[in-house]
Amino acid sequence: MSQQRAYPVGTPERAWDSADVAAWRARQLRRRSYADDVLAEVTRLQAHLDAVGYGRVAYGDDVYALVALRSRDWDDALPCALVTGGVHGYETSGVRGALRFMDLHGGEYAGRINLLVAPCVSPWAYERVQRWNAEAVDPNRSFRDPAPALESGALMRLLGPLRSQVLVHIDLHETTDSDESEFRPALAARDGVAFVAGHIPDGFYVVGDSLNPQSAFHDAVIAAVARVTHIAPADTDGRIIGADVVSPGVILYPVRTLGLCAGVTDARYATTTEVYPDSPRATPEQCDAAQVAAIRAAIAFALDDDGLT
């Protein structure tokens, strides 16, 4: 049901103008460091991996270098496994999970598949624990041409030459309690519509492509993560976040129509992970480990199904 919830920015029933966006941006305080948490880790990992700069984004005096990690033994004859994290900057285990995967497992796939990992797609939002970029644009609705978000456009340019080479893409996300307390109310205020309360599922789930469901692939990811943390059950209507549950922990979206990161390449196997860090049944360690388990299971399935194991 619709609820009138006062949001501290904007005028009810009127979409934000540039002054509202500026007022919203002024409320977003830096709470952590992209340089310390991400760039320093990328530098450390260059002992056995290659770093690739793919541009920068600037919002006033805030300038961020965009970086990805890739296999040192990159072979153009091999397919590519793509991992993306931090498309929504507040979804912390995606960033940490991507870096942890490359730290612990980045050297395990030589001669079978290339790895390309963009651990923090949206640095401004990462520092402010925010969903949107500085222009109040959601990067994970912006993987379209032209890209409304600078961060999404930069990643699309990096991936353009590799689009057909990507066999598997794992986009790492979280569903948090703040989705209902902050981000969805902000979205309603920004767009000048009434806020409609939703339900936060307790547990891990994945989002596949309704036009390319790959059910066995998603089931394999769920089975691997279930050994690390619990899987989100369906609600009383058989849904998770409003979408029908097609198998335990799996829902489907039209990813390209929505401009989601999971649809940015031609990958045969693509999924969006959703960890629930606010669950009383999960620790930060489990959340990070769940992301790593999802990546490894996704790559293993793709390699086996493609005859590359």
C-alpha positions as CSV (number, residue, x, y, z in Angstrom):
1,M,0.0,0.0,0.0
2,S,1.1,3.6,-0.6
3,Q,2.5,5.5,2.3
4,Q,3.1,9.2,2.6
5,R,6.6,9.3,4.2
6,A,8.2,12.7,4.6
7,Y,11.7,12.7,3.0
8,P,14.0,15.5,4.1
9,V,14.7,16.7,0.5
10,G,12.2,17.9,-2.1
11,T,8.5,18.6,-2.2
12,P,5.9,15.8,-2.0
13,E,4.5,14.8,-5.4
14,R,7.1,16.9,-7.3
15,A,10.1,15.4,-8.9
16,W,13.4,16.8,-7.8
17,D,15.0,19.7,-9.7
18,S,18.7,20.5,-9.7
19,A,18.4,22.4,-6.4
20,D,16.9,19.4,-4.8
21,V,19.7,17.2,-6.1
22,A,22.3,19.7,-4.7
23,A,20.5,19.7,-1.3
24,W,20.5,15.9,-1.3
25,R,24.2,15.7,-2.3
26,A,25.1,18.2,0.5
27,R,23.7,15.7,3.0
28,Q,26.0,12.9,1.9
29,L,29.1,12.8,4.1
30,R,32.3,10.9,3.4
31,R,32.4,8.0,5.8
32,R,35.2,5.8,4.4
33,S,38.1,6.0,2.0
34,Y,38.1,4.5,-1.5
35,A,41.9,5.1,-1.7
36,D,42.5,3.2,1.5
37,D,40.1,0.4,1.1
38,V,40.2,-0.2,-2.6
39,L,43.2,1.4,-4.4
40,A,45.6,0.4,-1.7
41,E,44.4,-3.2,-2.0
42,V,44.7,-3.1,-5.8
43,T,48.2,-1.9,-5.4
44,R,49.0,-4.8,-3.1
45,L,47.4,-7.3,-5.4
46,Q,49.6,-6.1,-8.3
47,A,52.3,-8.5,-7.0
48,H,50.5,-11.3,-8.9
49,L,47.8,-9.5,-10.9
50,D,47.6,-6.7,-13.4
51,A,45.8,-3.4,-12.7
52,V,43.9,-1.7,-15.5
53,G,42.9,1.9,-15.3
54,Y,39.7,2.6,-17.2
55,G,39.1,6.3,-16.6
56,R,38.1,8.6,-13.8
57,V,35.0,10.3,-12.5
58,A,35.0,13.8,-11.0
59,Y,32.4,15.6,-9.0
60,G,33.7,19.0,-8.1
61,D,36.9,18.4,-6.1
62,D,36.2,14.7,-5.7
63,V,38.2,12.9,-8.4
64,Y,38.3,9.1,-8.5
65,A,40.5,6.8,-10.6
66,L,38.6,3.8,-11.8
67,V,40.6,0.5,-11.7
68,A,40.1,-3.1,-12.5
69,L,42.2,-6.2,-11.8
70,R,42.9,-8.8,-14.4
71,S,44.8,-12.0,-14.9
72,R,48.5,-11.5,-15.4
73,D,48.6,-14.4,-17.9
74,W,45.7,-12.9,-20.0
75,D,45.2,-14.9,-23.2
76,D,43.0,-13.5,-25.9
77,A,42.2,-17.0,-27.1
78,L,40.4,-17.7,-23.8
79,P,36.9,-16.6,-22.7
80,C,36.6,-14.1,-19.8
81,A,35.0,-14.3,-16.4
82,L,33.9,-10.8,-15.3
83,V,33.2,-9.8,-11.7
84,T,31.8,-6.4,-10.8
85,G,31.3,-5.0,-7.3
86,G,30.3,-1.7,-5.8
87,V,28.0,-0.7,-8.6
88,H,25.9,0.4,-5.6
89,G,28.6,1.9,-3.3
90,Y,26.8,1.1,-0.1
91,E,26.8,-2.7,-0.8
92,T,30.1,-3.4,1.0
93,S,30.4,-7.2,0.7
94,G,30.4,-6.8,-3.1
95,V,33.6,-4.7,-3.0
96,R,35.3,-6.8,-0.3
97,G,34.2,-10.0,-1.9
98,A,35.6,-9.1,-5.3
99,L,38.9,-8.1,-3.9
100,R,39.0,-11.2,-1.6
101,F,38.3,-13.5,-4.6
102,M,41.2,-12.1,-6.5
103,D,43.5,-12.2,-3.5
104,L,42.7,-15.9,-2.7
105,H,41.8,-17.3,-6.0
106,G,43.0,-15.0,-8.8
107,G,45.8,-17.4,-9.8
108,E,43.7,-20.6,-10.0
109,Y,42.3,-20.2,-13.5
110,A,45.4,-19.9,-15.7
111,G,45.1,-21.5,-19.1
112,R,41.3,-21.9,-18.7
113,I,39.7,-18.5,-18.4
114,N,40.7,-14.9,-18.1
115,L,39.6,-12.9,-15.0
116,L,38.6,-9.3,-15.1
117,V,37.3,-7.7,-11.8
118,A,36.1,-4.2,-11.3
119,P,35.8,-4.2,-7.5
120,C,34.3,-0.8,-6.9
121,V,32.4,0.7,-9.9
122,S,31.0,3.7,-8.0
123,P,33.7,5.2,-5.7
124,W,31.9,8.4,-4.7
125,A,29.0,6.3,-3.5
126,Y,31.3,3.8,-1.8
127,E,32.8,6.6,0.3
128,R,29.4,7.9,1.3
129,V,27.7,4.5,1.8
130,Q,25.2,5.6,-0.8
131,R,23.2,3.8,-3.6
132,W,23.3,6.7,-6.2
133,N,26.2,8.7,-7.6
134,A,26.6,12.4,-6.9
135,E,24.0,13.3,-9.4
136,A,21.3,11.2,-7.7
137,V,21.5,8.7,-10.6
138,D,21.4,4.9,-9.9
139,P,24.4,3.3,-11.8
140,N,22.6,0.0,-11.8
141,R,19.8,1.4,-14.0
142,S,22.3,3.1,-16.3
143,F,23.9,0.4,-18.4
144,R,22.4,1.7,-21.6
145,D,23.6,3.9,-24.4
146,P,24.0,6.8,-23.6
147,A,24.7,5.9,-20.0
148,P,23.0,8.3,-17.5
149,A,25.7,7.6,-14.9
150,L,29.4,8.4,-15.5
151,E,30.5,5.3,-13.7
152,S,28.4,3.0,-15.9
153,G,29.5,4.6,-19.1
154,A,33.2,4.2,-18.1
155,L,32.7,0.5,-17.4
156,M,30.8,0.0,-20.6
157,R,33.8,1.5,-22.5
158,L,36.2,-0.8,-20.8
159,L,34.1,-3.8,-21.6
160,G,33.1,-2.8,-25.2
161,P,36.0,-4.7,-26.9
162,L,35.4,-7.8,-24.6
163,R,31.6,-7.9,-24.8
164,S,31.5,-11.2,-26.8
165,Q,34.5,-12.7,-25.0
166,V,32.8,-12.7,-21.6
167,L,31.4,-16.1,-20.8
168,V,30.3,-15.5,-17.2
169,H,29.5,-12.3,-15.3
170,I,28.9,-12.1,-11.6
171,D,27.6,-8.8,-10.4
172,L,27.9,-8.5,-6.6
173,H,25.2,-6.8,-4.6
174,E,23.4,-6.6,-1.2
175,T,19.8,-6.1,-0.1
176,T,19.8,-4.1,3.1
177,D,17.4,-2.8,5.7
178,S,18.4,0.7,4.5
179,D,16.7,-0.1,1.2
180,E,13.4,0.4,3.0
181,S,14.4,3.1,5.5
182,E,16.4,5.3,3.1
183,F,17.0,4.4,-0.5
184,R,13.5,3.5,-1.7
185,P,12.0,6.5,0.2
186,A,14.6,8.7,-1.5
187,L,13.7,7.2,-4.9
188,A,10.1,8.0,-4.4
189,A,10.9,11.5,-3.3
190,R,13.3,12.1,-6.2
191,D,10.6,10.9,-8.7
192,G,7.7,12.7,-7.1
193,V,5.7,9.6,-6.3
194,A,4.3,8.0,-3.2
195,F,6.5,5.6,-1.3
196,V,5.2,2.0,-1.3
197,A,6.6,-0.1,1.5
198,G,8.2,-3.4,0.5
199,H,9.7,-6.5,2.2
200,I,13.3,-7.2,2.9
201,P,14.1,-10.9,2.5
202,D,16.2,-12.5,5.1
203,G,19.0,-14.3,3.3
204,F,21.0,-14.7,0.1
205,Y,19.3,-14.8,-3.4
206,V,20.3,-14.2,-7.0
207,V,18.7,-12.3,-9.9
208,G,18.9,-13.9,-13.3
209,D,17.9,-12.7,-16.8
210,S,14.2,-13.4,-17.7
211,L,15.3,-13.7,-21.4
212,N,18.2,-16.1,-20.5
213,P,17.3,-17.8,-17.3
214,Q,20.0,-20.5,-17.1
215,S,18.3,-22.3,-14.3
216,A,21.0,-24.9,-13.7
217,F,23.6,-22.2,-13.5
218,H,21.7,-20.3,-10.8
219,D,20.9,-23.4,-8.9
220,A,24.6,-24.2,-8.7
221,V,25.4,-20.8,-7.3
222,I,22.7,-21.1,-4.7
223,A,23.9,-24.6,-3.7
224,A,27.4,-23.3,-3.2
225,V,26.4,-20.3,-1.2
226,A,24.0,-22.4,1.0
227,R,27.1,-24.0,2.5
228,V,28.2,-20.5,3.7
229,T,25.0,-18.7,4.7
230,H,21.3,-19.1,4.5
231,I,19.2,-18.7,1.4
232,A,16.3,-16.2,1.4
233,P,12.8,-17.9,1.5
234,A,9.9,-16.7,-0.6
235,D,7.4,-14.5,1.0
236,T,3.7,-15.6,1.5
237,D,3.0,-14.7,-2.1
238,G,5.9,-16.9,-3.4
239,R,8.0,-13.9,-4.2
240,I,11.2,-12.1,-3.3
241,I,11.3,-8.3,-3.7
242,G,8.1,-8.5,-5.8
243,A,9.4,-11.1,-8.3
244,D,8.3,-14.7,-8.5
245,V,10.7,-17.2,-7.1
246,V,11.5,-19.7,-9.9
247,S,13.6,-22.0,-7.8
248,P,14.9,-21.6,-4.2
249,G,16.7,-18.3,-3.9
250,V,16.3,-17.4,-7.6
251,I,14.2,-14.6,-9.2
252,L,14.4,-13.2,-12.8
253,Y,14.4,-9.6,-14.1
254,P,14.6,-8.3,-17.7
255,V,18.2,-7.1,-17.0
256,R,18.9,-5.3,-20.3
257,T,15.6,-3.5,-20.4
258,L,16.2,-2.2,-16.9
259,G,19.8,-1.2,-17.7
260,L,21.3,-3.5,-15.0
261,C,25.0,-4.2,-14.9
262,A,24.4,-8.0,-15.3
263,G,23.3,-7.2,-18.9
264,V,26.3,-5.2,-19.9
265,T,27.9,-8.0,-22.0
266,D,26.8,-11.0,-24.1
267,A,27.7,-13.4,-21.3
268,R,25.9,-16.7,-21.6
269,Y,25.9,-17.0,-17.8
270,A,25.2,-13.8,-15.8
271,T,23.8,-13.3,-12.4
272,T,23.3,-10.6,-9.8
273,T,24.0,-11.8,-6.2
274,E,22.1,-10.3,-3.3
275,V,23.6,-10.8,0.2
276,Y,21.6,-9.7,3.3
277,P,24.2,-8.2,5.7
278,D,21.6,-7.0,8.3
279,S,20.4,-10.5,9.1
280,P,20.9,-11.7,12.7
281,R,21.9,-15.0,11.1
282,A,24.8,-13.6,9.1
283,T,28.2,-12.0,10.0
284,P,30.2,-9.7,7.8
285,E,32.7,-12.6,7.3
286,Q,29.9,-14.8,6.0
287,C,28.7,-12.1,3.7
288,D,32.1,-11.7,2.1
289,A,32.6,-15.4,1.9
290,A,29.1,-15.8,0.3
291,Q,30.2,-13.5,-2.5
292,V,33.4,-15.4,-3.0
293,A,31.5,-18.7,-3.0
294,A,29.1,-17.3,-5.6
295,I,31.9,-16.2,-7.9
296,R,33.7,-19.5,-7.7
297,A,30.6,-21.6,-8.3
298,A,29.6,-19.4,-11.2
299,I,33.0,-19.8,-12.9
300,A,33.2,-23.5,-12.2
301,F,29.7,-24.1,-13.7
302,A,30.6,-22.0,-16.8
303,L,33.9,-23.8,-17.3
304,D,32.3,-27.2,-16.9
305,D,29.3,-26.5,-19.1
306,D,31.6,-25.0,-21.8
307,G,33.9,-28.0,-21.7
308,L,36.9,-26.0,-20.4
309,T,37.6,-27.8,-17.1
